[in-house]
Amino acid sequence: MESTGNGMAVVPLSAELASGSSRALQRLSDIASPCIIDLTGVKAIDATMLGALIGVARRTGVRATVLVTPVPTVRRILQMAHFDQIFRLAETLDEARQAVAA
């Protein structure tokens, strides 16, 4: 886990972690403060992971955490589920860092 310049953690979730694996769920359940969740390697997302992300929003606050979602299908799923109202969405890690700095 890396950190942005302002101390906000960057939590990367790789494709193999994004399919509802216990390791990914544990990483998400450990998040207690606003952060950037990097979904760059994630090609698909299931209901279990969406539920785990809702848990992150409950613990960190609405729109306090940024999701990096460069994959169009994942971004579309998040938007259809109205996650863009719960999280800030960014297409790149740099864009997420700028959103946090603003």
Helices and strands as residue ranges (DSSP letters): E 2-3, E 9-12, G 15-17, H 22-29, E 35-38, H 47-60, E 66-68, H 72-80, G 83-85, E 88-90, H 93-101
